[in-house]
Amino acid sequence: MVRVSNNLVGLLNFITFVLSIPILGAGIWLSHHGTSECERFLDKPVIALGVFLMVVSLAGLIGACCRVSWLLWLYLLVMFLLIVLLFCFTIFAFVVTNKGAGEALSGRGYKEYKLGDYSNWLQKRVNSTKNWNKIRSCLKDSKVCNSLIDDGLTTNVDEFYQKHLSSVQSGCCKPSDDCNFSFVNATNWTPTTNSSYTNPDCKLWNNDQNTLCFDCQSCKAGLLDNLKHDWKKVAVVNIVMLIFLIIVYSVGCCAFRNNREDNYYWKGRP
């Protein structure tokens, strides 16, 4: 006795199973062909996600279509835990990204960022030497400062000050304005007699294109500001995912009830 809910759960999990194959393949490819620490950092999470989706979707597919009640029960348990975890992460994302914003500067097209303005939890993550070494490697690999380097020889100081820089570019690719360094080009600044070193980042600035301000507190703050906006977008997506998962979970519960009724029906037949 095949029910609509069983067919629907089976279809959704078949689609999920098919999607898990390229995800798993991408993780395996990254583990063997990753050319940078940033790329290799992603391989294990991607493989884990692919395996998780494959196992869960198989459990739901077999449980719904073959009327294997214990597999469907296990599938519903995992779905319930996933809904709870996703709900908690969404709340957590809103809480930790609630603090912090860039400081607008007079006569500047960009903002500057201070690490102390952001949540303590995020500050601890980027202040960890192990974490920051990986993040810095990713920032360099992404060539976040390349557009400034390319424009550096043709841009004068007035044009540069009117540029709309991203939070990461503002924090990592130039010294802070309060350093009062002299502009040579977009990524080359020299100290003057009026330069100030009250900001510790001023001592960390280096004109080497591989160093710049990647070790500065402003770079970490710029990254957190970018992360803050990304996490808020992710939180909105999570809300949509939560609604979808709750619907799938509800349909799965109907399929589980159908399995039990069918089992009782076949057992009760002479």
N, C-alpha and C positions, 0 to 999 in steps of 0.2 A: 504494500500500500504506500505508494510514493506521494508525498505531500509537497505543496508549493514551497513551503519554508525550507524543506530539505534540498530541493532543487536550487533555490536561491543561495543558500549557504554553500552548496557544492560549486555553483558557478563563481561566486565571489572568491572562494579559496583556490579554484583552478586558475583564475586570473592572477591572484597573488603568487601562486606557485610559479607561473610563467615569468612574472616580473622578478622573482627572486633569483632566477638563473643568470641573467646579465649582471645583477648586483654582485652575486658570488663570483662570477667570472671577472668582473672589474677589480674586486679585491685581490684575487689570485694574480691577476696581471700586474697590479701595483706592487705586490710583494716580490715579484721577479724582475720587473722592469723599472721600478721607481728610481729616478736619477738623483733625487734629493731627499734629505731628511724629512722635509715637509711632506713629500709624496709618500714616503715609507711610513710616516706617522699615521696615515689614513688607512693603510691596508688591513690591519687587524680589526678596527671597528666595522669596516665595510664587509669583510668576510663574516664577522659575527652576525651582522644584520642579515646578510644573505642566507646564512644557515638557519637563523631564527625564523625568518619568514618562510623558508622552505619546509621546516619541520612542523611549524604551527599550521600552515596551509594544508599540508598532507594530512595532519590529524583531523582538521575540520572537514576536508574533502572526503576522506574515508569514513569518518564518523557519520556524516550526513547522508552520503550516497549508499553506503553499505550497511547502514543502521547499526554501527558499532557504538553502543551507548557509552562505554567507558572512555573511548577516544574522544567522543563529542563532549563528554563531561570535562575531560582534561583540557580540551580546546576552549571551552567556556571559562574554565578557571584561569587559564593564561590570559584570555581576553579581559576578564574582570580585573586581574592584576595590572594589565596594560592600561586599562581605563583609569585606574586609581593612580598609577605612576604618572601618566600623562597629565592628569588633573593637577597632581602635586607639583610637577615640573612647571606647568603653566603659571600657577600661583607664585612659585619660586622665582620664575623669570620676571614677572611683573615687580616683585618685591626688590630683587637685587639690581634691577635696572631703573628703579624709580629716582635714584639720586644722580647728580652730575650733569653738567652742561658746559658747553664751550663759552669762553668769555669774549664778548665782542670788543674789538679795539677800534678806537677812533681813527678814521682815515685808512682802515685796512679792509680788504675784501675777504679776509679769512678770520677765523677765531683761534684763540689759544686755549690750551687745556691743562688742567692741574690734576694730578693723580689723587690728591686728598679730597677732591670733590665727589669721588665715586664710592660705592659701597665697600665696606671693609672686606667682604668676602671676595669681591673682584680684585681688590688691591693685593690681597694675599696670593691670588693665583698668578698675577703678573710679576710680583716681587720674588717669586720662587725662581732661583737661578736656573734650575732644570727646565721649568716651563718656559722661561723667557728665552733661553737659548734656542729652543725649538721654534718659538714664535718669531724670533728675530731671523732665523734661517728662512722661515716661510715668507716674511716680509721682503727679504732680499731676493728670494726666488721669484716673487711676484713682480719685482722691478717697480715698486710703488713710486720711486723717485725719478724714474726714467723720463717722464714728461718734463719735469723741472730741469733735469740735466740737458735734455735735448734743446729746451728753450733758453737755457742759461746764458748762452753766448750772445743772444740777440735781444734779451729782455733787459731794460734798464730798471733802476730801482723804483721809480714811480709806477711803472707798469707792473712790477712784481708785487708791490704793496696792494694793488687793486685786484690781484688774482683771487679767484675763489678756490681755495685749496680744500681738499678733503681733510678730515680730522687727522688721519694717519699722515698725510703729507705735511700738514702744519706741525705736527708733533715730532716727526722723525726726519724730515728732509731739510730743515732749516733750524737755526738757533732761535731761542725765545727772543721776543722783541726787547725784553728788559735787559738783555745782555749788551745792547747798544753796540753790536759789531758793525763793521763797515761792509757794505754790499760790494762784492766784486762781480759775482753772477749768482744765479738762483741757488746754487749749491756750494758757493765759495764765499766765505765771510772771514774777515780779519779783525782781530782786536784793535782797539784804538785807546788813546789816553782816557777817553770817556767811558770805556767799557766797564761794566759792573759784573762782579762775580758773586753777588749775594745769592743768586739762583745757582744751585749746584750743577744744573745742566750746562751752564756756560763753560765750565771746565771740561765737560765731557764732549763738547762739540769738536769734530775733526773734519777737515776738508777732504779727507780720503773718501772717495765715492762709495767705498764698501763699509764705511764707519758712520759718517755724518752724525746724526743724533740717535742712532738705533739703541744706544744704551741709556738715553735720557728718560727722566720721569715723564716728560711731556710726550714722548713717544708712546709710553705705556698708557698714558691718559688718552691720547688720541685713538689708540687701539680700542680702549674700553668704551669710548664714545661711539665708535663705529659698531662695536659689539652690542652696545645698548640698543641702537636702532635696529640691528639685525635680530636681536632676541625678541624685541617687541613684535616684529613682523612674524617671527617663528611662533610666538605665543598666539597670534591671531590665527595662523594656520593650525595650531594645536587645537584651538576651540572648534574649528571646522572638523578636524580629525576626530575629536571627542564625540561630536554629534554623530558622525558616520559610524564610529565604533560602537556607540550605544545602540544605534539602529541594528547593526550587524549582530551585536550581542543579544538583542531582543529576539531577532529572527532565529538565532542559534538556540535560544531557550525554547522557542516553539518547535524547532526541529528535534531537540532533545526529548521534549514531551511526546512528540509523534513517535520517536524511536521506542520509547517505553510502552506506549499504547500498542504499537505494532508487535512488540515482543510479547506482551500479554495476550494479544489477539492470536498469535501463532501458537503460543503455549497452551491456550485454552481450547484450541481445536482438537477434536478427537483423532 
